[in-house]
């Protein structure tokens, strides 16, 4: 099975264990697993680190 990763902040924040997943056609596609929620959390942390690092290089 292929894997699609979305990096939109709102999508990543919505990835909570047990919440419903919806496919691209708007149909139910199961629930967010613990593993998927952890990956989303880690991606958010990585994105924040990049933003802060980039901001620091422009202001200091």
C-alpha positions, 0 to 999 in steps of 0.5 A: 500500500502506498503512503501519502504524507501531508505536511499542512499544519492543520492536517498534522494538528488534527491527527489525534488517536482515534479520530476519524480519517476521511479519504480524498473522496470524502469517505470514512477511511478508518481511525488515526492510529497511535503510530500515525499520531506520533508521526504527525506530532514529530513532523510538527516539531520538525517544522517548528524547529525549521521555522525557528532556525530560519527566523534566527538566521534572519534576525541575528 
